[in-house]
Amino acid sequence: MTTLSSLREPGVLLWRGFSMQEFANQCFGNKADYGKGRQMPIHYGSNKHNYFTVSSTIATQLPHAVGAAYALKMDRKDACAVTYFGDGGTSEGDFHAALNFSAVTEAPVIFICRNNGWAISTPISDQFRSDGAVVKGRAYGVRSIRVDGNDALAIYSAVHAAREMAIGEGRPILIEALTYRVGHHTTSDDSTKYRPVDEIEWWRTTQDPVTRFRKWIESNGWWNGDIESELRSSVRKQILHALQEAEKAEKPPISDLFTDVYDVSPSNLREQEHSLRETIKKHPQDYPSNVPI
Ligand SMILES: Cc1ncc(C[n+]2csc(CCOP(=O)(O)OP(=O)(O)O)c2C)c(N)n1
């Protein structure tokens, strides 16, 4: 599946085999980063894994996903596109344009809306007065389903069926996964300023999807505390090793800042490159020494 995600889907990449080293290289923007150090950290992308570079500008990935899906259909590929976004994303014009285009062009695309109740400090009651996102899909003529987003097996089964339909019937599908953002929006957010601690605790202690899934695999004898501690310690080691390696690695060459957009570099870009090189020559102490000029 061609994937166009927002920032909350590194799990898709992990599942497809993107390595810890590849994650770390992107975060450090080193020479091995596929984005050549041009993106902010956590904006992963990988051709090899059919994963478009993450979009942090809300909902811009949705029309792109429809275009990618339509191209797959034109090329008669046995494949579809999938795109992810939050409840906040449904207020963007791009969401509406994408849904309408996908319905009219019968593009094989799966829209996965993570309705986690909050867009930073904006609750869904200030986001829309419709019954969530699922009804919007239906209004545009897109088959739509609502799933318990904290039930891993329900999600697996819904996405599996959606993929079969998208490819087999050549049409878009919308999945609204109902969930809750237990954590703060980012490390610079303190969500206790705008929502009750009791509410967060209720979701954390009674609805946590990882705890639910763990209980299920434990009850089947496939998991226990020992396996978990071993896994946690091995993954921790892998992450630390990957971060150390990524930090040591050379940065991309300066010339990479000015390539890949134009076939022939325009004069203003050439001037900027010249000016940057002159500045580095004048103030070498202010620039990292491991950046090839
Ligand atoms: C077009 C645009 N407007 C504003 C922002 C700033 N911003 C970043 S995340 C966010 C909230 C996103 O909420 P939601 O779409 O519900 O996704 P969630 O983070 O809850 O998964 C906002 C407003 C942005 N990245 N892009």
Ligand as a Chemical Component Dictionary entry (heavy atoms), coordinates in Angstrom:
data_LIG
# 
_chem_comp.id                   LIG 
_chem_comp.type                 NON-POLYMER 
_chem_comp.pdbx_formal_charge   1 
_chem_comp.three_letter_code    LIG 
# 
loop_
_chem_comp_atom.comp_id 
_chem_comp_atom.atom_id 
_chem_comp_atom.alt_atom_id 
_chem_comp_atom.type_symbol 
_chem_comp_atom.charge 
_chem_comp_atom.model_Cartn_x 
_chem_comp_atom.model_Cartn_y 
_chem_comp_atom.model_Cartn_z 
_chem_comp_atom.pdbx_ordinal 
LIG C1  C1  C 0 -2.396 23.616 8.237  1  
LIG C2  C2  C 0 -1.899 23.512 9.657  2  
LIG N1  N1  N 0 -2.469 24.272 10.629 3  
LIG C3  C3  C 0 -2.029 24.196 11.908 4  
LIG C4  C4  C 0 -1.015 23.335 12.245 5  
LIG C5  C5  C 0 -0.526 23.256 13.704 6  
LIG N2  N2  N 1 -0.959 21.983 14.296 7  
LIG C6  C6  C 0 -0.117 20.941 14.370 8  
LIG S1  S1  S 0 -0.851 19.579 14.974 9  
LIG C7  C7  C 0 -2.327 20.375 15.200 10 
LIG C8  C8  C 0 -3.522 19.640 15.727 11 
LIG C9  C9  C 0 -3.816 18.403 14.945 12 
LIG O1  O1  O 0 -4.933 17.766 15.434 13 
LIG P1  P1  P 0 -5.541 16.522 14.698 14 
LIG O2  O2  O 0 -5.632 16.775 13.226 15 
LIG O3  O3  O 0 -6.796 16.151 15.403 16 
LIG O4  O4  O 0 -4.414 15.389 14.889 17 
LIG P2  P2  P 0 -3.775 14.821 16.246 18 
LIG O5  O5  O 0 -2.522 15.614 16.492 19 
LIG O6  O6  O 0 -4.769 14.953 17.332 20 
LIG O7  O7  O 0 -3.452 13.402 15.925 21 
LIG C10 C10 C 0 -2.224 21.711 14.781 22 
LIG C11 C11 C 0 -3.335 22.691 14.837 23 
LIG C12 C12 C 0 -0.435 22.564 11.205 24 
LIG N3  N3  N 0 0.539  21.686 11.453 25 
LIG N4  N4  N 0 -0.903 22.649 9.925  26 
# 
loop_
_chem_comp_bond.comp_id 
_chem_comp_bond.atom_id_1 
_chem_comp_bond.atom_id_2 
_chem_comp_bond.value_order 
_chem_comp_bond.pdbx_ordinal 
LIG C1  C2  SING 1  
LIG C2  N1  SING 2  
LIG C2  N4  DOUB 3  
LIG N1  C3  DOUB 4  
LIG C3  C4  SING 5  
LIG C4  C5  SING 6  
LIG C4  C12 DOUB 7  
LIG C5  N2  SING 8  
LIG N2  C6  DOUB 9  
LIG N2  C10 SING 10 
LIG C6  S1  SING 11 
LIG S1  C7  SING 12 
LIG C7  C8  SING 13 
LIG C7  C10 DOUB 14 
LIG C8  C9  SING 15 
LIG C9  O1  SING 16 
LIG O1  P1  SING 17 
LIG P1  O2  DOUB 18 
LIG P1  O3  SING 19 
LIG P1  O4  SING 20 
LIG O4  P2  SING 21 
LIG P2  O5  DOUB 22 
LIG P2  O6  SING 23 
LIG P2  O7  SING 24 
LIG C10 C11 SING 25 
LIG C12 N3  SING 26 
LIG C12 N4  SING 27 
# 
